[in-house]
Amino acid sequence: MRNRYLDLLRFLAIVRVVVYHVTGWATLTLVFPAMSVMFALAGSLMAASLQKWGPGAVLRRLRRLLPSLWVVAAVFVPAMLLTGLPLTPRVLLWLFPIADPPANGWGALALSVIWYLRDYLWFVLASPVAHWLFRRAPLPTLLAPYALLLVLQVGLWPAAPAPARDFALYFGAWLLGFAHQAGMLRRLANRVLLPLALVLTAAGGAWIVTHPGPRGYDLNDNPLANALWSAGFVLVLLGRGPASTAWVDRSAAFSRVVTIFNRRALTVYLWHMPFVVLLTPLVGVMGWTHQDPVGLAVRVVLVFVLVGIVTAAVGWVEDVAARRPPELVPGGRRPDRPGVGRATVPRQRTAREPETVEINAG
């Protein structure tokens, strides 16, 4: 059964990611820490899959994650090879990005969001062991990434490899998803959960205020503040989410938009950044400043329009990867099966929608 509250969180996170990449507004990272929220949602889904399918859940996740990336690679890798990217064996990382796949100058910027799929892949591969540990020692397992992040932040491991840093920053949110799926967050009493969330967000806020990054109070520039602030948000969003969000489906149009963004999350995520880069020169051509409200609004709308066009063209790959019937625009009414009357088997869209792969970044 679909949880429309989680669908709503995923929709808000994806929209926030796109708007942030167009505007660069650091405040958005504080208002809604989309990255950690999305990793937490993904961790919750992964834990449920592991309980149902065991280690085979890893292959199921990869099957749903990689095809949309391959579509992007089929377009951009040849273009990068024609514009100076050396043809080396590392190009094969575009098929399975266990490490950062190579890119040339313009490609590195347009495809910069690929790092999220790399981290997602790491977390999926690590999940069987992490889930085993979590079920036996939940609190130590949950605290381990945050302890590692603190070690890195104070300089006790200066030569830490990149995977250790990414695990320290975002794997804690993934494990909070495990806790959500296990019902641990819901069972926490308000007198425990709410003060804990307040302490975490206060600590994260204090750290970023006293240690601002190159873009000011942008969580993406401050790993420790990011982890603490985001953990507080995730505790409240997942631990105290509403029991019912029927209002999401009261408006057919809004319900359809939420469904589309959930069913096409990977496509929107992978394709939005190239259009952000493509439209950036409009600032100079139109005489706007980078903070001009009209210019920003126009660019946001254009990015969503262009992403919508691409999504209509190639988004069906996500349906194929999920073994769903391909749809041009998801969420419509499906035709009744032959011999089954509409009155006999009513359409219950909100309760029976197939699951989706979570993404998001920025």
C-alpha positions in Angstrom: 0.0 0.0 0.0 1.4 3.4 -0.9 2.1 5.9 1.7 1.1 9.2 0.2 2.8 11.2 3.0 6.1 9.7 1.9 5.2 10.4 -1.7 4.5 14.0 -0.7 7.9 14.3 1.0 9.6 12.9 -2.1 7.8 15.3 -4.4 8.7 18.3 -2.2 12.3 17.2 -2.0 12.6 16.9 -5.8 11.1 20.3 -6.4 13.3 21.8 -3.8 16.4 20.3 -5.4 15.6 21.8 -8.8 14.7 25.2 -7.5 17.9 25.2 -5.4 20.1 24.4 -8.4 18.5 27.2 -10.4 18.5 29.9 -7.7 21.5 28.8 -5.5 19.6 30.0 -2.5 21.4 28.6 0.5 18.3 29.2 2.7 16.5 26.4 0.9 19.0 23.8 2.3 18.0 24.9 5.8 14.2 25.2 5.2 14.1 21.6 3.8 17.2 19.4 3.8 16.1 17.4 0.8 19.2 15.2 0.4 19.0 13.6 3.9 15.2 13.3 3.7 15.5 11.5 0.4 18.3 9.2 1.7 16.1 8.4 4.7 13.1 7.6 2.5 15.4 5.4 0.3 16.8 3.6 3.4 13.2 2.9 4.7 12.3 1.4 1.3 15.5 -0.6 1.2 14.9 -2.0 4.7 11.4 -3.1 3.7 12.8 -4.8 0.5 15.5 -6.6 2.5 12.8 -8.0 4.9 10.8 -9.2 2.0 13.4 -10.4 -0.5 16.6 -10.8 1.6 19.9 -10.1 -0.2 18.0 -10.3 -3.6 16.7 -6.9 -2.8 20.1 -5.5 -3.8 19.6 -6.7 -7.4 16.1 -5.4 -7.5 17.3 -1.9 -6.4 20.0 -1.9 -9.0 17.6 -3.0 -11.7 15.5 0.0 -11.0 18.3 2.5 -10.5 20.7 1.9 -13.4 18.6 1.9 -16.7 17.7 5.7 -16.3 21.4 6.4 -15.9 22.2 4.4 -19.0 19.8 6.6 -21.0 21.7 9.7 -19.8 25.0 8.1 -20.6 23.9 7.1 -24.1 23.3 10.8 -24.8 26.1 12.5 -22.9 29.1 10.1 -23.1 29.4 10.2 -26.9 29.0 14.0 -26.8 31.8 14.2 -24.2 34.0 11.8 -26.2 33.6 14.1 -29.2 34.5 17.1 -27.2 37.7 15.9 -25.6 37.0 13.2 -23.0 39.7 10.5 -23.3 38.4 7.0 -24.1 39.7 4.9 -21.3 38.4 1.9 -19.3 37.0 4.4 -16.7 34.3 5.3 -19.2 32.7 2.0 -18.2 31.9 3.5 -14.8 28.9 5.2 -16.6 27.4 1.7 -16.7 28.0 1.0 -13.0 29.1 4.1 -11.1 30.9 2.5 -8.1 33.2 5.5 -8.4 32.9 8.9 -10.0 32.6 8.3 -13.8 34.8 10.5 -16.0 33.6 13.7 -17.5 35.1 16.6 -19.4 34.7 20.3 -18.4 31.1 21.0 -19.5 30.0 17.4 -18.8 31.4 17.6 -15.2 29.1 20.5 -14.5 26.0 19.3 -16.4 26.3 15.8 -14.9 27.5 16.9 -11.4 24.5 15.3 -9.8 25.7 11.8 -10.6 27.5 11.7 -7.3 24.1 11.0 -5.7 23.7 7.8 -7.7 27.2 6.8 -6.7 26.4 7.2 -3.0 23.0 5.5 -3.5 24.8 2.6 -5.1 27.2 2.3 -2.2 24.4 2.4 0.3 22.4 -0.3 -1.5 25.4 -2.6 -1.7 26.2 -2.0 2.0 22.6 -2.4 3.2 22.4 -6.2 3.7 25.3 -6.1 6.2 24.1 -2.8 7.7 20.6 -4.1 8.1 21.9 -7.3 9.8 23.9 -5.1 12.3 21.0 -2.7 12.8 18.6 -5.5 13.8 21.0 -6.7 16.4 22.4 -3.5 17.7 20.2 -0.6 16.4 21.6 2.3 18.4 25.3 1.6 18.0 24.8 1.0 14.3 22.8 4.2 13.9 25.3 6.3 15.8 28.3 4.9 13.9 28.1 7.2 10.8 27.7 10.3 13.0 30.7 9.2 15.2 32.8 8.8 12.0 31.7 12.2 10.8 32.8 13.8 14.1 36.2 12.0 13.8 36.6 13.5 10.3 35.4 16.9 11.3 38.0 17.3 14.1 40.8 16.1 11.9 41.5 12.7 13.6 41.5 11.0 10.1 42.9 13.5 7.7 43.6 11.0 4.9 40.1 9.5 5.0 39.0 8.2 1.5 36.0 9.8 -0.2 33.7 6.8 0.5 34.3 7.2 4.2 33.4 10.9 4.1 30.2 10.2 2.1 29.2 7.3 4.4 29.8 9.6 7.4 27.6 12.4 6.0 24.6 10.5 4.5 24.5 6.9 5.7 23.2 8.1 9.0 20.1 9.4 7.2 19.8 6.1 5.4 19.9 4.2 8.7 17.2 6.6 10.1 15.2 5.2 7.3 15.8 1.7 8.7 14.6 3.0 12.1 11.5 4.4 10.4 10.7 1.2 8.6 11.1 -0.8 11.9 8.7 1.6 13.6 11.3 2.8 16.1 10.8 6.5 15.4 7.0 6.2 15.7 7.4 4.4 19.1 9.6 7.2 20.5 7.6 9.2 23.0 7.2 12.9 22.3 9.2 13.7 25.5 12.2 11.9 23.9 11.8 12.6 20.1 11.0 16.3 20.1 13.7 17.4 22.6 16.2 15.2 20.7 15.2 16.7 17.4 15.5 20.2 18.9 19.0 19.5 20.3 20.2 18.2 17.0 18.9 21.1 14.9 20.2 23.6 17.5 23.6 22.0 17.4 23.6 21.9 13.6 22.4 25.5 13.4 25.0 26.7 15.9 27.8 24.9 14.0 26.9 26.4 10.6 26.5 29.9 12.1 30.0 29.7 13.7 31.5 27.9 10.7 29.9 29.3 7.6 31.1 28.0 4.2 32.0 29.7 1.0 28.3 30.1 0.2 27.3 31.3 3.6 24.8 29.2 5.5 24.6 26.5 2.9 24.4 23.0 4.4 26.1 21.5 1.4 29.3 23.2 2.4 29.2 22.0 6.1 29.0 18.2 6.6 28.7 18.3 10.4 26.0 20.9 10.4 24.3 19.2 7.5 24.1 15.8 9.3 22.9 17.2 12.7 20.4 19.7 11.2 19.0 17.1 8.8 18.8 14.4 11.5 16.5 16.6 13.5 14.3 17.2 10.5 14.1 13.5 9.6 13.2 12.5 13.2 10.2 14.8 13.1 9.2 14.3 9.5 9.3 10.5 9.7 8.7 10.0 13.4 5.7 12.3 13.6 4.3 12.1 10.1 0.5 12.4 9.9 -1.5 9.1 10.0 -3.5 10.2 7.0 -2.8 12.6 4.0 -6.1 12.0 2.2 -6.0 15.7 1.3 -3.2 15.0 -1.2 -5.7 13.2 -3.4 -8.7 15.5 -3.0 -7.4 17.5 -5.9 -7.1 15.3 -8.9 -4.5 17.6 -10.5 -2.3 17.9 -7.5 -2.5 14.1 -6.9 -1.5 13.5 -10.5 1.5 15.8 -10.1 2.7 14.1 -7.0 2.4 10.7 -8.7 4.3 11.9 -11.8 7.2 13.2 -9.7 7.4 10.0 -7.8 7.2 7.7 -10.8 9.7 9.9 -12.7 12.0 10.9 -9.9 15.2 9.5 -11.4 14.4 11.1 -14.8 13.7 14.5 -13.3 16.8 14.3 -11.1 19.2 13.2 -13.8 18.1 15.6 -16.5 17.4 18.8 -14.6 21.0 19.9 -14.1 22.0 19.9 -17.8 19.1 22.3 -18.5 20.1 24.5 -15.5 23.5 24.8 -17.1 22.1 25.3 -20.6 19.8 28.2 -19.4 22.4 30.0 -17.2 23.7 32.1 -20.1 20.2 33.7 -20.2 21.2 35.8 -17.2 23.7 37.7 -19.4 21.7 37.7 -22.6 18.6 39.1 -21.0 20.5 41.6 -18.8 19.4 39.9 -15.5 21.4 39.6 -12.4 21.8 36.2 -10.8 19.3 37.2 -8.1 16.8 38.9 -10.4 13.4 37.6 -9.3 11.9 37.7 -12.8 14.9 36.0 -14.3 15.0 33.3 -11.7 11.3 32.6 -12.1 11.6 32.4 -15.9 14.6 30.0 -15.5 12.8 27.8 -13.0 9.7 27.5 -15.2 11.8 26.8 -18.3 13.8 24.1 -16.5 10.6 22.3 -15.4 9.2 22.6 -19.0 12.3 21.2 -20.6 12.5 18.4 -18.0 8.9 17.6 -18.6 9.5 17.2 -22.3 12.5 14.8 -21.7 10.5 13.0 -19.1 7.7 12.4 -21.6 10.2 11.1 -24.1 12.3 8.8 -21.9 10.7 8.5 -18.5 8.9 5.3 -19.5 12.3 3.6 -18.9 11.5 3.9 -15.2 8.3 1.9 -15.8 10.2 -0.8 -17.7 12.9 -1.0 -15.0 10.1 -1.4 -12.4 8.3 -3.9 -14.5 5.3 -1.7 -14.8 3.3 -1.1 -18.1 5.0 1.9 -19.7 3.1 5.1 -19.5 3.7 8.4 -21.3 2.3 10.4 -18.4 2.0 8.3 -15.2 -1.0 8.2 -12.9 -3.8 8.0 -15.4 -6.7 5.6 -15.2 -5.9 2.2 -16.7 -8.5 0.5 -18.8 -10.7 -2.1 -17.1 -9.7 -5.7 -17.7 -11.9 -7.6 -20.1 -14.9 -9.1 -18.4 -14.4 -7.1 -15.2 -17.0 -4.4 -14.6 -16.0 -1.0 -13.2 -18.5 -1.4 -10.4 -17.0 -4.8 -9.5 -13.4 -3.8 -9.2 -13.1 -0.1 -8.4 -9.9 1.8 -9.2 -8.1 2.6 -5.9 -5.1 4.5 -7.1 -3.8 5.8 -3.8 -3.6 2.4 -2.2 -2.2 0.3 -5.0 0.3 2.3 -6.8 3.6 0.4 -7.3 6.6 1.5 -5.3 9.1 3.9 -6.8 12.8 4.5 -6.5 13.8 7.4 -4.4 16.2 10.0 -5.6 17.1 13.4 -5.1 20.1 15.6 -4.5 21.3 19.0 -3.8 
